[in-house]
Amino acid sequence: MRSSFVSFTLNGEEKELLIAPGQRLVDVLREQCGAMGTRNGCGQGGCGACTVHVDAVPMLSCLVLAELAEGCDILTIEGAARDRTLHALQEAFVAEAATQCGFCTAGMIMAAKALLDRDPAPQREAVVEALSGNVCRCTGYEPIIAAVLAAAAMLARLPAAAA
Amino acid sequence: MSADITARIREDIFAAERAGVFRAVGRALPRIDARAHVSGSTRYYADRSFPGLLHVVMARSERHHALIGGIDLSAAEAVKGVVRILTHKDVPNNWYTILKLIGMGPDEEPVLAEDRVLYRGEPVAAVLAETADAAREAAGKVRIAYEDLPAVLDIEAAMLTDASAIKPHGSNLFIYDGRDHFHVHCGDTEAAFCEVEHILEHSYQSSPIEHAPVETTGAIAVPEPNGRYSIHSNTQAAFFTLDNAALILGVPFRHLRVIGGTVGGGFGGKVDVIVEPIAVLGAMRTGRPVKYAFSREEEMQVSSPRAAERIRIKDGVMADGRIIARDVRILVDAGAYSRHSPYGTIKAAAHMPGPYTVPNVTINAWCVYTNRTPSSAMRGFGVTIGDFAVEVQMDRIARLLGRDPFELRLQNAYRDGEMKPHRKKVEGAALVEVVQAAAERIGHSLPPEYRAMSSSRKG
């Protein structure tokens, strides 16, 4: 089997990359695109640290073959901030002390962002459900849940264009 | 951060320690690394690119305890992309023990197994290849011929006189200054047991606990133009790593430079020195950067967990609730090699009898080798399981006497200036205040004499 060219959009930028068969999206993002903010925690879909958005759907990039990203719109943690202004989730994670070692943080924020993108005012249960595929070994989750709810409240106060 | 999780400073207690106003203590300040974490710009050890990077995958023991008849590397070497396979013969000083740096010995663990393996998952041969996939495939093709030996998997079975000794010194026990256990004694425990109203004896047992950090253990060793080696690592113990790696590799300490400090979860699990010596050795033998990172399976199977412990506590209690004798037997499962367990066992013994003043105490603690994954550091290792045992025991005493468990603890809590069994004076005690605060938080009312108690005076 031979490598082939794959095109996708990464954080709004067009990419055309030579991809070997079987290469995982997480490795392509990290090693070929330099998007190191997507973490590789388990390589088996168990921890959620590698969560990215593929066409606005949160996916575990360690379980996605890079070839299948052809034509897709991919968003990683590097694309969550706009014009160097942190997203409300990122601000809330800082304010609520929702990070410790930080290794799960990017995946947590991407999973939470997918939730807020489709449900801007979630109940606590919806937050817990949205984060249920993401493992954090430091915080005990409560500050993370609080941060997502705080971000939702923050976004509700902003004009829609800024969100 | 919500106000209810912000610590309130008891200014009455800490008055003597205050020089002016606290600037950070008692306030919720953002972590300095938080903005980097949320933007994804934090750089962990693996977030760097090195041209020509080689990958290590370890061929490991599939047996708990066995002699190695031979290692056949031919099929592994034939895998496309394999550059080199390291065995014990490549390691300059193959025998080490991590606590040598604080004077505990002897060297008793091989970096790579020689004629035998003592646990399932023990490293035998390190495959270096152009890709992680090639290294993994080749590691699966390393053929190790085993001759099985009886495995000792239970701590108490390992202590029996007829148990087969798995360690070269002919015993399954770590030797402390000529004794097969560590002990702390004060008073006359046997005599005190004759005077008490109640004797309460219970056993407590824990399982090994894996830290399971989201970032697995790993390091990248890079040859530098000046002949030295940089080690990008997620170790929690940069100097332990540097010194132990240099001793294993037989190079001056100054030849190694550890670059670390950013750890994707450690909890004590990244204190042993496991991946760095192999990564540097690979870099020395190939002249190329070498990455050795645990897979998730390896993190769960071979990274050292918190030791399993078996603790028996025998207490002598007076009718009024005073505990006047406490006899504790602690067995710590070190697994196959020492790592931090001999030290953890000392901590376990010295931590007894818990934060209570007991005049007659006997503590005996054994650090026991078994054919299990070596155990090591984890958050308060040596004391947390003991605390669990002691506090459950305290609840049982309270139940036996029909006493309030808060009051029983306040009555027996140690105070500043009292002597602990290992002959250190208590300083900065806070159990009384903590128990009072806990009772208040849950709306548990205490009689005035218990509310008036203080760690700084008896009564």
Chai-1 contact restraints between the chains, C-beta under 6 A:
chainA,res_idxA,chainB,res_idxB,connection_type,confidence,min_distance_angstrom,max_distance_angstrom,comment,restraint_id
A,M36,B,D47,contact,1.0,0.0,6.0,A-B,restraint_1
A,G37,B,G40,contact,1.0,0.0,6.0,A-B,restraint_2
A,G41,B,V214,contact,1.0,0.0,6.0,A-B,restraint_3
A,C42,B,R296,contact,1.0,0.0,6.0,A-B,restraint_4
A,Q44,B,R296,contact,1.0,0.0,6.0,A-B,restraint_5
A,C47,B,V214,contact,1.0,0.0,6.0,A-B,restraint_6
A,A49,B,V214,contact,1.0,0.0,6.0,A-B,restraint_7
A,I77,B,G40,contact,1.0,0.0,6.0,A-B,restraint_8
A,E78,B,G40,contact,1.0,0.0,6.0,A-B,restraint_9
A,A81,B,S39,contact,1.0,0.0,6.0,A-B,restraint_10
A,Q90,B,V38,contact,1.0,0.0,6.0,A-B,restraint_11
A,F93,B,V38,contact,1.0,0.0,6.0,A-B,restraint_12
A,V94,B,P30,contact,1.0,0.0,6.0,A-B,restraint_13
A,V94,B,A34,contact,1.0,0.0,6.0,A-B,restraint_14
A,V94,B,R35,contact,1.0,0.0,6.0,A-B,restraint_15
A,V94,B,V38,contact,1.0,0.0,6.0,A-B,restraint_16
A,A97,B,M1,contact,1.0,0.0,6.0,A-B,restraint_17
A,T99,B,A34,contact,1.0,0.0,6.0,A-B,restraint_18
A,T99,B,H37,contact,1.0,0.0,6.0,A-B,restraint_19
A,C101,B,G264,contact,1.0,0.0,6.0,A-B,restraint_20
A,C101,B,G265,contact,1.0,0.0,6.0,A-B,restraint_21
A,G102,B,H37,contact,1.0,0.0,6.0,A-B,restraint_22
A,G102,B,T42,contact,1.0,0.0,6.0,A-B,restraint_23
A,F103,B,V214,contact,1.0,0.0,6.0,A-B,restraint_24
A,F103,B,E215,contact,1.0,0.0,6.0,A-B,restraint_25
A,F103,B,G264,contact,1.0,0.0,6.0,A-B,restraint_26
A,F103,B,G265,contact,1.0,0.0,6.0,A-B,restraint_27
A,C104,B,V214,contact,1.0,0.0,6.0,A-B,restraint_28
A,T105,B,H37,contact,1.0,0.0,6.0,A-B,restraint_29
A,T105,B,V38,contact,1.0,0.0,6.0,A-B,restraint_30
A,A106,B,G40,contact,1.0,0.0,6.0,A-B,restraint_31
A,V135,B,V214,contact,1.0,0.0,6.0,A-B,restraint_32
A,R137,B,P213,contact,1.0,0.0,6.0,A-B,restraint_33
A,R137,B,V214,contact,1.0,0.0,6.0,A-B,restraint_34
A,R137,B,G265,contact,1.0,0.0,6.0,A-B,restraint_35
